[in-house]
């Protein structure tokens, strides 16, 4: 019997031009999930030089140039270019970004003060995991910040799945994580690192392949003060984390920016969510 295919995996395979017949699924019962399609796409060679490029070079335009040659054969104000080769996974993300750009959004910025910084450092827990759990605890009280527009109608999620954006080679992925009532930052962190390792091996577990209900993008390791992230599709809020103590912030403050779907949440909704997130972040059990 043929293995079943997750709808999202089938759609991604169509975008990437990957045949499903040769893919061995890593999901439950051999089900083909998005990570399997991405792994298969990375085995394909990048697209070669287009015939139109070669024809242009032969016809008197310098290869990689947008300007014709002058009457004496010398180039005139040409802009030289070179091929920019992206993986199939990164090219596939263009459709996601275009879908995100079609949503009316706004940004709201602020900071999170971490009151237990010395304890967190002593335990060795990642601030990303603390913030992720704090978001999961806060979201149920803010239904407009934990929602999506589906088939033209708004609906709120009943249980959070936190997506953590991860850069692998040249592409971004968002493995997602369910959160239980007794989760600790250390336990969440272990699951996150294990999933990222499996993703790097091209075998993301099915449990981490579902679409997230809330997404976090973290550039703190790069010393970024603050930034805005694109809204992850089918979420009401995506949170961008900067570095702790960057810019003019206090040593224990993290710069954060919320990108929000304005159809679902307005500025007051987002401000209230951020205020409650500030209160919750210091209550998260560490280990």
SEMAR-98291 format. One record per residue (C-alpha): residue in three letters; chain; z, x, y; residue number from 1. Coordinates in steps of 0.02 Angstrom, whole numbers. Example, Ala and Ser with C-alpha at 12.3 -4.5 7.8 and 13.67 -1.06 7.14 Angstrom:
BEGIN
<'ALA' 'A' <390 615 -225> 1>;
<'SER' 'A' <357 684 -53> 2>;
//
This chain:
BEGIN
<'UNK' 'A' <0 0 0> 1>;
<'UNK' 'A' <-38 58 175> 2>;
<'UNK' 'A' <109 112 281> 3>;
<'UNK' 'A' <158 -4 422> 4>;
<'UNK' 'A' <126 49 601> 5>;
<'UNK' 'A' <239 17 750> 6>;
<'UNK' 'A' <142 -77 886> 7>;
<'UNK' 'A' <181 59 1015> 8>;
<'UNK' 'A' <118 192 893> 9>;
<'UNK' 'A' <-44 96 866> 10>;
<'UNK' 'A' <-72 82 1054> 11>;
<'UNK' 'A' <-38 267 1080> 12>;
<'UNK' 'A' <-156 314 939> 13>;
<'UNK' 'A' <-293 214 1024> 14>;
<'UNK' 'A' <-262 306 1189> 15>;
<'UNK' 'A' <-263 477 1105> 16>;
<'UNK' 'A' <-407 441 989> 17>;
<'UNK' 'A' <-302 484 836> 18>;
<'UNK' 'A' <-343 407 666> 19>;
<'UNK' 'A' <-194 325 582> 20>;
<'UNK' 'A' <-256 344 404> 21>;
<'UNK' 'A' <-209 528 390> 22>;
<'UNK' 'A' <-37 511 471> 23>;
<'UNK' 'A' <118 515 363> 24>;
<'UNK' 'A' <249 406 446> 25>;
<'UNK' 'A' <426 468 475> 26>;
<'UNK' 'A' <501 296 507> 27>;
<'UNK' 'A' <593 184 385> 28>;
<'UNK' 'A' <487 153 231> 29>;
<'UNK' 'A' <354 272 294> 30>;
<'UNK' 'A' <323 172 452> 31>;
<'UNK' 'A' <214 264 578> 32>;
<'UNK' 'A' <304 282 746> 33>;
<'UNK' 'A' <252 355 914> 34>;
<'UNK' 'A' <319 529 874> 35>;
<'UNK' 'A' <206 539 720> 36>;
<'UNK' 'A' <52 498 826> 37>;
<'UNK' 'A' <101 629 957> 38>;
<'UNK' 'A' <126 761 822> 39>;
<'UNK' 'A' <-45 721 747> 40>;
<'UNK' 'A' <-129 729 918> 41>;
<'UNK' 'A' <-63 904 947> 42>;
<'UNK' 'A' <-163 966 796> 43>;
<'UNK' 'A' <-326 916 881> 44>;
<'UNK' 'A' <-420 1050 982> 45>;
<'UNK' 'A' <-427 1026 1170> 46>;
<'UNK' 'A' <-588 951 1237> 47>;
<'UNK' 'A' <-724 1079 1265> 48>;
<'UNK' 'A' <-827 1111 1420> 49>;
<'UNK' 'A' <-927 959 1471> 50>;
<'UNK' 'A' <-1117 963 1463> 51>;
<'UNK' 'A' <-1121 910 1645> 52>;
<'UNK' 'A' <-1028 1070 1692> 53>;
<'UNK' 'A' <-1156 1179 1606> 54>;
<'UNK' 'A' <-1299 1081 1682> 55>;
<'UNK' 'A' <-1225 1100 1854> 56>;
<'UNK' 'A' <-1212 1288 1833> 57>;
<'UNK' 'A' <-1392 1299 1774> 58>;
<'UNK' 'A' <-1452 1191 1917> 59>;
<'UNK' 'A' <-1396 1310 2054> 60>;
<'UNK' 'A' <-1214 1258 2084> 61>;
<'UNK' 'A' <-1086 1393 2043> 62>;
<'UNK' 'A' <-984 1349 1888> 63>;
<'UNK' 'A' <-815 1286 1944> 64>;
<'UNK' 'A' <-880 1259 2122> 65>;
<'UNK' 'A' <-898 1098 2219> 66>;
<'UNK' 'A' <-1016 1174 2348> 67>;
<'UNK' 'A' <-1203 1220 2330> 68>;
<'UNK' 'A' <-1269 1394 2365> 69>;
<'UNK' 'A' <-1347 1434 2532> 70>;
<'UNK' 'A' <-1531 1474 2562> 71>;
<'UNK' 'A' <-1502 1660 2528> 72>;
<'UNK' 'A' <-1414 1621 2365> 73>;
<'UNK' 'A' <-1240 1654 2433> 74>;
<'UNK' 'A' <-1106 1521 2405> 75>;
<'UNK' 'A' <-1059 1421 2560> 76>;
<'UNK' 'A' <-875 1376 2579> 77>;
<'UNK' 'A' <-858 1341 2394> 78>;
<'UNK' 'A' <-694 1287 2316> 79>;
<'UNK' 'A' <-676 1383 2154> 80>;
<'UNK' 'A' <-591 1300 2007> 81>;
<'UNK' 'A' <-543 1339 1828> 82>;
<'UNK' 'A' <-512 1220 1683> 83>;
<'UNK' 'A' <-337 1148 1674> 84>;
<'UNK' 'A' <-304 1115 1490> 85>;
<'UNK' 'A' <-173 984 1451> 86>;
<'UNK' 'A' <-113 932 1280> 87>;
<'UNK' 'A' <-163 762 1213> 88>;
<'UNK' 'A' <17 705 1237> 89>;
<'UNK' 'A' <15 749 1422> 90>;
<'UNK' 'A' <-153 665 1448> 91>;
<'UNK' 'A' <-85 510 1363> 92>;
<'UNK' 'A' <57 505 1489> 93>;
<'UNK' 'A' <-68 468 1628> 94>;
<'UNK' 'A' <-79 288 1568> 95>;
<'UNK' 'A' <111 274 1573> 96>;
<'UNK' 'A' <118 346 1749> 97>;
<'UNK' 'A' <-18 230 1811> 98>;
<'UNK' 'A' <74 83 1736> 99>;
<'UNK' 'A' <234 139 1822> 100>;
<'UNK' 'A' <145 161 1989> 101>;
<'UNK' 'A' <87 -20 1984> 102>;
<'UNK' 'A' <268 -82 1995> 103>;
<'UNK' 'A' <346 -108 2168> 104>;
<'UNK' 'A' <492 13 2177> 105>;
<'UNK' 'A' <620 82 2298> 106>;
<'UNK' 'A' <739 230 2290> 107>;
<'UNK' 'A' <925 239 2325> 108>;
<'UNK' 'A' <1017 405 2332> 109>;
<'UNK' 'A' <1197 461 2327> 110>;
<'UNK' 'A' <1312 572 2227> 111>;
<'UNK' 'A' <1432 569 2081> 112>;
<'UNK' 'A' <1596 662 2103> 113>;
<'UNK' 'A' <1664 729 1938> 114>;
<'UNK' 'A' <1854 732 1947> 115>;
<'UNK' 'A' <1882 816 1777> 116>;
<'UNK' 'A' <1762 960 1801> 117>;
<'UNK' 'A' <1883 1094 1737> 118>;
<'UNK' 'A' <1921 992 1580> 119>;
<'UNK' 'A' <1737 957 1548> 120>;
<'UNK' 'A' <1696 1141 1562> 121>;
<'UNK' 'A' <1841 1189 1449> 122>;
<'UNK' 'A' <1784 1066 1315> 123>;
<'UNK' 'A' <1604 1122 1331> 124>;
<'UNK' 'A' <1531 948 1355> 125>;
<'UNK' 'A' <1368 925 1451> 126>;
<'UNK' 'A' <1376 828 1614> 127>;
<'UNK' 'A' <1214 744 1561> 128>;
<'UNK' 'A' <1303 667 1412> 129>;
<'UNK' 'A' <1449 610 1520> 130>;
<'UNK' 'A' <1332 525 1643> 131>;
<'UNK' 'A' <1230 447 1503> 132>;
<'UNK' 'A' <1384 367 1426> 133>;
<'UNK' 'A' <1446 311 1596> 134>;
<'UNK' 'A' <1280 225 1628> 135>;
<'UNK' 'A' <1288 138 1459> 136>;
<'UNK' 'A' <1464 75 1498> 137>;
<'UNK' 'A' <1413 16 1673> 138>;
<'UNK' 'A' <1248 -72 1637> 139>;
<'UNK' 'A' <1317 -230 1550> 140>;
<'UNK' 'A' <1402 -280 1713> 141>;
<'UNK' 'A' <1238 -262 1810> 142>;
<'UNK' 'A' <1106 -369 1723> 143>;
<'UNK' 'A' <975 -349 1860> 144>;
<'UNK' 'A' <987 -159 1840> 145>;
<'UNK' 'A' <969 -174 1651> 146>;
<'UNK' 'A' <814 -281 1637> 147>;
<'UNK' 'A' <625 -290 1627> 148>;
<'UNK' 'A' <481 -405 1670> 149>;
<'UNK' 'A' <401 -465 1509> 150>;
<'UNK' 'A' <252 -585 1503> 151>;
<'UNK' 'A' <278 -621 1686> 152>;
<'UNK' 'A' <462 -670 1669> 153>;
<'UNK' 'A' <622 -570 1701> 154>;
<'UNK' 'A' <742 -538 1558> 155>;
<'UNK' 'A' <899 -433 1541> 156>;
<'UNK' 'A' <942 -319 1395> 157>;
<'UNK' 'A' <1096 -360 1293> 158>;
<'UNK' 'A' <1130 -184 1229> 159>;
<'UNK' 'A' <1090 -18 1315> 160>;
<'UNK' 'A' <975 114 1242> 161>;
<'UNK' 'A' <984 269 1351> 162>;
<'UNK' 'A' <823 369 1362> 163>;
<'UNK' 'A' <839 554 1404> 164>;
<'UNK' 'A' <677 629 1472> 165>;
<'UNK' 'A' <637 793 1381> 166>;
<'UNK' 'A' <502 922 1420> 167>;
<'UNK' 'A' <417 988 1263> 168>;
<'UNK' 'A' <276 1111 1294> 169>;
<'UNK' 'A' <179 1026 1435> 170>;
<'UNK' 'A' <227 845 1404> 171>;
<'UNK' 'A' <376 731 1436> 172>;
<'UNK' 'A' <456 624 1302> 173>;
<'UNK' 'A' <600 500 1310> 174>;
<'UNK' 'A' <699 492 1147> 175>;
<'UNK' 'A' <820 347 1160> 176>;
<'UNK' 'A' <998 326 1099> 177>;
<'UNK' 'A' <1105 176 1056> 178>;
<'UNK' 'A' <1285 190 1116> 179>;
<'UNK' 'A' <1436 123 1024> 180>;
<'UNK' 'A' <1601 67 1101> 181>;
<'UNK' 'A' <1695 217 1029> 182>;
<'UNK' 'A' <1565 349 1074> 183>;
<'UNK' 'A' <1622 511 1155> 184>;
<'UNK' 'A' <1522 629 1263> 185>;
<'UNK' 'A' <1532 762 1128> 186>;
<'UNK' 'A' <1467 644 992> 187>;
<'UNK' 'A' <1327 581 1103> 188>;
<'UNK' 'A' <1281 760 1145> 189>;
<'UNK' 'A' <1269 809 962> 190>;
<'UNK' 'A' <1151 663 928> 191>;
<'UNK' 'A' <1047 705 1082> 192>;
<'UNK' 'A' <1027 889 1033> 193>;
<'UNK' 'A' <985 844 853> 194>;
<'UNK' 'A' <851 720 910> 195>;
<'UNK' 'A' <777 849 1029> 196>;
<'UNK' 'A' <768 975 888> 197>;
<'UNK' 'A' <682 849 775> 198>;
<'UNK' 'A' <562 806 917> 199>;
<'UNK' 'A' <519 991 935> 200>;
<'UNK' 'A' <477 991 749> 201>;
<'UNK' 'A' <364 839 773> 202>;
<'UNK' 'A' <477 724 672> 203>;
<'UNK' 'A' <577 618 794> 204>;
<'UNK' 'A' <687 498 694> 205>;
<'UNK' 'A' <642 314 701> 206>;
<'UNK' 'A' <815 279 772> 207>;
<'UNK' 'A' <766 376 929> 208>;
<'UNK' 'A' <588 310 946> 209>;
<'UNK' 'A' <623 140 1023> 210>;
<'UNK' 'A' <584 109 1206> 211>;
<'UNK' 'A' <739 144 1314> 212>;
<'UNK' 'A' <819 10 1422> 213>;
<'UNK' 'A' <877 140 1551> 214>;
<'UNK' 'A' <812 317 1578> 215>;
<'UNK' 'A' <884 479 1646> 216>;
<'UNK' 'A' <787 628 1710> 217>;
<'UNK' 'A' <892 786 1734> 218>;
<'UNK' 'A' <832 938 1833> 219>;
<'UNK' 'A' <1005 1008 1867> 220>;
<'UNK' 'A' <970 1165 1767> 221>;
<'UNK' 'A' <836 1212 1893> 222>;
<'UNK' 'A' <952 1206 2043> 223>;
<'UNK' 'A' <867 1052 2116> 224>;
<'UNK' 'A' <971 967 2251> 225>;
<'UNK' 'A' <893 795 2224> 226>;
<'UNK' 'A' <726 717 2176> 227>;
<'UNK' 'A' <649 549 2139> 228>;
<'UNK' 'A' <586 505 1966> 229>;
<'UNK' 'A' <448 384 1920> 230>;
<'UNK' 'A' <514 219 1854> 231>;
<'UNK' 'A' <509 224 1664> 232>;
<'UNK' 'A' <406 74 1603> 233>;
<'UNK' 'A' <504 -81 1550> 234>;
<'UNK' 'A' <663 -24 1637> 235>;
<'UNK' 'A' <739 -87 1799> 236>;
<'UNK' 'A' <818 80 1846> 237>;
<'UNK' 'A' <781 263 1811> 238>;
<'UNK' 'A' <912 390 1865> 239>;
<'UNK' 'A' <868 564 1926> 240>;
<'UNK' 'A' <1004 698 1916> 241>;
<'UNK' 'A' <1006 854 2023> 242>;
<'UNK' 'A' <1116 1008 2011> 243>;
<'UNK' 'A' <1302 1003 2035> 244>;
<'UNK' 'A' <1356 1073 2204> 245>;
<'UNK' 'A' <1176 1100 2262> 246>;
<'UNK' 'A' <1133 1091 2445> 247>;
<'UNK' 'A' <1276 1032 2553> 248>;
<'UNK' 'A' <1369 945 2412> 249>;
<'UNK' 'A' <1544 986 2355> 250>;
<'UNK' 'A' <1564 1095 2201> 251>;
<'UNK' 'A' <1601 944 2091> 252>;
<'UNK' 'A' <1464 828 2157> 253>;
<'UNK' 'A' <1298 788 2074> 254>;
<'UNK' 'A' <1155 722 2179> 255>;
<'UNK' 'A' <1076 566 2101> 256>;
<'UNK' 'A' <932 454 2151> 257>;
<'UNK' 'A' <897 284 2073> 258>;
<'UNK' 'A' <717 224 2063> 259>;
<'UNK' 'A' <722 35 2046> 260>;
<'UNK' 'A' <601 -105 2004> 261>;
<'UNK' 'A' <612 -209 2164> 262>;
<'UNK' 'A' <561 -366 2070> 263>;
<'UNK' 'A' <724 -358 1973> 264>;
<'UNK' 'A' <852 -265 2078> 265>;
<'UNK' 'A' <870 -254 2266> 266>;
<'UNK' 'A' <964 -124 2370> 267>;
<'UNK' 'A' <1131 -213 2354> 268>;
<'UNK' 'A' <1114 -225 2164> 269>;
<'UNK' 'A' <1075 -39 2152> 270>;
<'UNK' 'A' <1215 10 2272> 271>;
<'UNK' 'A' <1342 -90 2172> 272>;
<'UNK' 'A' <1283 -12 2010> 273>;
<'UNK' 'A' <1300 163 2082> 274>;
<'UNK' 'A' <1473 124 2151> 275>;
<'UNK' 'A' <1533 64 1980> 276>;
<'UNK' 'A' <1451 214 1896> 277>;
<'UNK' 'A' <1556 327 2009> 278>;
<'UNK' 'A' <1714 238 1949> 279>;
<'UNK' 'A' <1668 242 1765> 280>;
<'UNK' 'A' <1609 423 1751> 281>;
<'UNK' 'A' <1787 493 1750> 282>;
<'UNK' 'A' <1845 372 1615> 283>;
<'UNK' 'A' <1723 428 1480> 284>;
<'UNK' 'A' <1810 504 1327> 285>;
<'UNK' 'A' <1753 683 1306> 286>;
<'UNK' 'A' <1789 720 1122> 287>;
//
